[in-house]
Amino acid sequence: MWYISTRGVAPRVNFEGALFSGYAPDGGLYMPEKLPQLDRETLRHWSTLSYRSLVKELCALFIGLELIPRHDLNDLIDQAFSRFRHRDVVHLCRLKNGLNILELWHGVTYAFKDLSLSCTGQFLQYFLQKRKKHVTIVVGTSGDTGSAAIESVQGSKNMDIIVLLPKGHCTKIQELQMTTVLKDNVHVFAVEGNSDELDEPIKAVFADMAFVQRHNLMSLNSINWSRILVQMAHYFFAYFQCTPSLDVDPLPPVEVVVPTGAAGNLAAGCIAQKMGLPICLAVTVNRNDIIHRTVQRGDFSLCEVAKPTLASAMDIQMPYNMERIFWLLSGSDSQATRALMEQFERTLSLDLPKELHGKLSEAMTSESVSNEAITQTMGRCWEENQYLVCPHSATAVNYHYQQIDSGQSSIPRCCLAPASAAKFSEAVQAAGLTPQTPPEILALEHKETRCMLMRRGDDWTRMLRDTIEELSQRWKGCAVNPSE
C-alpha cells in the first residue's frame, strides 16, 4: 500500500513514511494511492467481528504485512486497547425514539482520540524500536488532543512528548489530565495565551526544516494518516450494529451522524463510503460553521475568529482534513486539489467548483447547532432516557431529533459520541442537569502536578527550541550509555 500527497508533487511513501510525516513536503496530506473495494462477502464476514477485530482488518489492509507482520499488528492493537474501560472498546447505546449512540470515549482520557492515538503510539514505538531511533513529538492542544497524545506515548523510551496547553482555556479536568502525568518523557507547558497564540511557536519551530530533521520532530494532530485509518472502524462497526439485514440487495443504508471540528473523523467516514460501505453521512458542527457552509453552499471561507461555544473542541476555524475530502470527491485529482488549496491559502476564501460541490452534497448533509440547541438537546436526552450526552455529542443527537420531529426518519441512524459528559461539567450545568463525575476523574484533583509556565513576554519559540535540544542531547547520551 502506497500513499501519495493530495497535492501530487511529493514522492509516494509507504505507511511508515506517512506515519512519521504529518504534512507531505508539498504541503498536502497523505492518502492511499488506491482504495480497496469491499465486496458483499467481505462485508458479511466483517459484520460478525468485534470493534477491535475490525481495527485489525482495516490496519492489515492499509499498512502492508511486509511492514508489520499480522501477529505483530494484532499484538500492537491489543496492547493499544488494553487500558480501555469497556471490554468491547466502544459501546452502542440504543435509546428511545430510534436514537442510537456509539460511545467512542471509553479510553483513559474519556475522549474518542484515545482510540486512534493509542494505536498510533503503538505503531510509532514499533518502528522506532526496530530502527533504534528517537522522536520528539510536539503538540499544541485546546484540550483533548494533548491528554490523549500524552496517554498514548507516556513512559516510552523512544519518544519524548512536549505539549503546549492554553492556561485557563481548557476545562479543569482536561488540564489535570495533562499535568498529572509525571513520566520522564512527558513535558507540559502552560502558555499564557489562547490556542491560536500557542500555535505560533510550534509553527515557527516546524518551519525550520533543518532543525526538524536534526531533532526528529513530529506532531500527532488529526492530519496524521494513522489517526484517520483507525477512525474508519467507527463507521463499519456503526453500520453492522444498526443495519436491519445484510441479506437484501442492494445492502440497506445507515445514516451516521458525525460531530466534527478538524474533519478527521469525517474524512474517515468518506473513505469508508468510497470503499463500498453503504452509509449516508450527516455532519454536525457548532456555530463555527465553515463545514456546514461548504456542504450547503460550497462556501469554504474563514470567519474572522472562532466563536467560543459549549462544544469547545469543535471551536475550529480551519478544518484541514477537508483537503482529503476534496481530493477524494474530485476523483483523486491532485492538480485540481492543489490549485484549490493554494487559492484558499492566498485568500482564506474559496467557492467550490460546481461539480465538486455537487459531489460533496451527495456524500453528506450538514447542520450547524447553536449553544441553546445544544443545552436543549442535552435536557431532552436526559428527560427521555436518563442519559447524559456531552455538548459535542449533543450536536449529533440534535440532528436526530430534528429528523424524527419532522417525520423524516426513514432509515436507521447512529450518532457518534466523541466524548463523555463527565469532562464537561460546565456544559452539563448550563443544561440544568447534574454532572456525574467518575472516581478516576475526581482523583485527578489530589494528584501531584507538573508543568512549566510560558509567561507573556517570554520568548516561547526559544523556550521550545531549548527544550527540544535538551531532549535530543539526553537521548544521544542514553543511546551511547544504554544502561544509564
N, C-alpha and C positions, 0 to 999 in steps of 0.2 A: 504494500500500500504506500503510494507516494502522495506528498502534499505539495500543493502549489499556492502561490500568493493570489489573492483576489485581484491584484493589480498586474499580474502576469509578467513582471520583469525579473523578479528574484529567481534564482535556481530552485529546482524542486528539492525537497528534503524528505527523509523518512520520519517516522513517528518521533524518534528520539530528537531529531533536529527541530521538529515543530514544538515538542515539549519544552525544550530549553530556550526557545527563541522569543516568544511573545509576538511582537510585530515582525513581519518579514522585512528584509533590508530595503525593499522598495516602498515601505510604509503600509503595505497591505496586510491582510490577515490570512493565515494558512487554512486551506480547505482541502479535503480529499480530492485527488485528481479525478477519481471515478467513484460514484456511489454504488455500493452493492444493491441489487434489486431483489427484494424478498418475495418469493412465491407463496402461494396459499399453504403449501405443505410446511414450509419453514415457519410461517406464522402459526399454523396449527400446533406444531411442535413447541414453539416458544410460549404458546398460551398456557402450557402446563408448568412453566418454570417460575421459580421464586424471583423476587426482585434481584437478589444477589446473583442468581444464575443468569438473569438477563444482562446484567452489567458484564459478566464474564463473556457471554456470547458476543456482545457488541464490541468489547475491547479486543477479543480474538480476531474479529473481522477487520478492525481498523488499525491494529498495532503491527501485526505480522509476527508469526511464530518464530521466524529467524531472529527477531529482536528479543522477544520474551517468550520462551517455550511455554506451552499450555499449563504444565504443572506449576511452573513459577508464577504465571499470571494468576492462576486460581488461588495460590497461597497469598499473593500480594493483596488481592481483593478481599479475601477472608480476613487478613490482618487489618486492612483499611476499615472494615465494618465491625471489628471485634469489640469496640467500645460503644457501639450504638445501644440505646436503652431498649429498643423494641426488637424482639427476636427476628421479625421479618424485615428489619431495617426501615422500611416505610410502612404506612398503615392506611388503608382506605376506610373512612367512616361513612356509613350510609345513614343519612338523617331524613327528616320529614320532607315531603313535597319534592321527592326526586333529587335531593341535594346530596351529592357525593363529594367528599373532601379527601384528597390524598395528602396525608400528613408527611411532609418531607423533612421534618425537624426533630427526628429522634437521635441526632448526633449529640456530641458533648456540649456544643455551644447553642443548641436549640434553634438552628437555622439550616436551611437547605444547602448552604455552601459546604457544610460538613460532608455531604455525600460526594461531591466531586473533588473537593480538596483533600479528603482523606486518601482517595485513590491516587491523586496526583502526587501527593507526598511520598507514597509508596513507590510509584514509578521513578520519581527523581532519585530516591535513595538507592534503588536497584541499579540504575545506570551509573550513579556516582561511585558506588562501592566497586562496581565492575571496572570502572575506568580509573579508580583511585584519584578522584577529583573532588573539588570542593566548590560550592557556590554560595554567594551571599544573596539572599532574597530581600528585596526592598519593596515594602507595601505601604501605600497611603490608604487610609480607611475612613469611612464615615461611621463604622460600627462593626457590622457582621463579618466583612471580609477579613479584617485584621485578626479577630479571635479565631475564626475557622482556619486561617493560614497558620497561625501560631500552633494551634492544636495539631495540625497535620504534620508539622516538622519538629515539634519540641523534642529535645533530647537527642536529635540526630547528630552523629559525628561529622557528617559530610556537608551539613548545611547550617549556616547562620541565618537568622531572620531579623530584619530591622523593620519595625512597624512605627509609622507616624500616625498618631490619632489626634483629632482636633479637641483640645482640652475644653470641657464644658459643653461640647456639641453632640456627644454620644449620650445614650442613656447611661445611668449609673452602672447598671448591670453589664452593659457592653464594655464599659471602661474597665470594670473589675475583672471581666473575663480575660482581658489582655494583661493587666498589670499584676495579677496574682500568679502568673506563670513564671517561676523563678529559675528555670533551667538555664544552663550556661550559654546555650546557643540562641537565646531569645533576648532581644534588645528593643525596648519600647521607649519611644519619645512622646511626651505630651506637648503638643505645639499650641502656643497661644495664638491661634488663628482658626479659620474655618477650613473645610475640606479643600476648597479651591486653592487657598493660600498654602496649605501644606504640600499640595501637588507641585508647587513651583520648584523647591529644592530637589525634588525627585526628578522632575523633568530636566533640570539643569545637569544633574549627575548623569542621567541616561543619554543626554545629548553629547557627552564626551565619550565617543566610541572607543578611543584608546584606553581610557580609564575603565570602561565597562568590560572590555576584553581582558585587560590586565588583572582585574579582580573577579572575573567570572560572575558578573551581576545578572540577576534576572528578576522578574516580577511574577506575581501569581494572581493577577486580576482576571476578569472574565474574558479577556482576549485570548487566554491560553487554550489551545485546541483541546487539551486533555479534559478541561472542565466541561466543554461543550459535549464531548464524546460521552462522558459518564451521565450527563443530564438527559441524553436521549432515552435512557432506560425509563425515565418517568412516564414517557408517552406510551411506550409499549405496555408497561405494567397497567397504566390507567385504562388503556384500550381493552386489554384482556379481562380486567376486573369488571368493566362496565358494558361490554358488548353482550347483547342478548344471545347471539349464536354465531359460530364460525361455519355452520353447515349450509348457509344460503349463498347464492351467487347473484349479484356481487356481494362482497362482505359488507355488513351494515356499518354505517359511520357512527363515530362517537365524537362529541364535541369536548375539547379540552380547553379550559379557561386558564389563562396564564397571566398572573400579575407580574409586571416586569419593570426594570429600570434600565439597565445597560443592554437588554435584549439578548443576553447569552442563552437563557432558558428558552426564549422564543426561537432563536436560531436552531437550537437542538430540535425543537418541535417541527420546524420547517424541513430539516434534514430527514427526520423520521417519516414525514409526509411524502417526501420525494422518493424515499426507499420503498414506498408502497403501503405504508400503514394508513388505513382509511380513517384518518382523523380530520375533523374541522377544527380550526384554531380560532379562539377569541382572545384577544389581548386586552388586559385592563391596566390602566395607569391612573395616577392621581392627577392633581391639577397641572403637573408638569407633563404636558400632553403632546410632545413632539411626535411620538409614535402614533398616537391617535390621529393627529392631523395628517400624518403621512399616509396612513391607511385610508382615511376618509377622503382626503383631497389631493394627495400627492405633494403636500407642503412640508418638506423636510428642512425646516429652518429653526435656528436657535432663538429663544426669547432672551431678553436682556439678562435676567438672573433666574436661578432655580428658586421656586417658591417653597418655603418650608411647609410641610404638611404632617398629619399624624402618621402617614405611611412613609417614614423618613428615609428608608433605604431606597425608595423609588424617587427621591428628590434629585433627579439626574437630568442634566441639560443635554448631554451628548451620548446617545445610545450607540456606542461604537460598533456593536455587533450587527447593526442594520446593514453594514457593508457586506457582511457574509450573506445576508438575506437578499440584498440587491443582486449580488453575483449569482446566487443560486437560481433566482427567478428570471434572470436575464439569459439563462441557458449557459452559465459559466463563461460569460463574455467578459474577459479580463480588461480588454481595451475600453469597453463602454463603462465598466465599473471604475477604472482608473480615472477616466475623464470626469465622471460624475463626482467622485470623491475629491479630486483636485479642485474642481469648481467649488464644491462645498467648503473646502479648506480655505479657499481665497475669499469667499463671500459670506460664509456661515449661513447660506440660504440656497435652497435647491427646489425647483419644481420638477418632480419626476417625469420622465417621458411618458406619454400616454400609455404605451404598450406595457411598460414596467409597472405603472400604477394599476393598470387593469389586472395584471398577474398578481400583484400584492393583494388587491381587494378580493380576488378569487381565493387566495390562500388563507385569508383570515378576515375576521371582523374585529371591531375595537370599541372600547368605551373609556371615557375619562370620568373619574369619580371624585366628587367633592368631599371635603372633610365631613360635612354634615351627613352626606350619604354613607360615609364610612361608619360613623358612630351609630346611625340609624340601623344599618345592616348588622353591626355587632349586637345591638339591642334585640333586633328581631330574631337573630340566630339563637341567642340565649333564651329568649322567651319561648320559642318553638321547640328547642332541643336541649336546653340546659348545656349548651356547648359554646365555649369561648373561642372566637377567632381573633387572630392578630389583625391590626389595621391593613396590612398588605393583603392577607387572605380575604379580608372583607371586600376588597375591590372586586375580586372574582365572584364572591358569593352575591354581591350586589347585582352583578350581571345576570346571575342565575335567577334571582328574584324578579328582575325586570322581565325576563323571558317568560317565567311561569305566570306572572301577574297579567301579562298581555296575551296569554294563551298561545305563546309561540314555542312551547316546549315539546317538540315532536320527537327529538332523538335523545338518547342517554347523554348525560353531561357530567364531566368530572372537573371540579375546581382544584387547582394546585394550591397547597398551603405552604408558603415558603418559610414561615417562622412560627414559633409558639407564642401565644398571647402572654406567656409568663415573662417575656422580655420587654413587654410594652405596657407596663402597669399604668403609665400616664394616660395612654390612649384608652385603656380599659376603664379607667376612672372617668375620662371625658365622655364615655358612652353611658355613664351612670351605673356601671357594673363593679363588682368587687374582684380585684385581682386575685389570682390563685398562684402563689409562688412556691415552686418545688423546693424541698430542703437543700438540694445541692446549690441552688442559686442563692438562697438565704445564707448559706455557709460562706459564700464569697466575701461577705461583709466582715468576717472575722479572720480572714487570711492576711498574711503579710503581703505587702505590695512593693513593686519596684518599677520605677520609670524615671527617665531623665527629662528635664524640662527644656524646651526650646522657647526662650522668652522673646517677646517683642524686642527688636533692637539687636538680638544676637544674629550672627551670620549663620543661618540654618544650613546653607549649602556647604559651608566649610565644616560645620559640626558633623554633617552626614558623611562627607568625604573622609574626614579624620577617623570616624568610627569604622568605615569600610576598610581603610588602610590598616588600621589596628587589627581587625579580624583576619585580614589576609596574612599579616605577619604572624599572627598566632597559629593559623592553620599551617603555614610553612614550617614553623617551629615544631609543631606536633608531627608533621609528616617526616621531618628529619629525626625526631626522637619519639617514635610512636608509643613507647612505654610510658611517657610522661602524662 
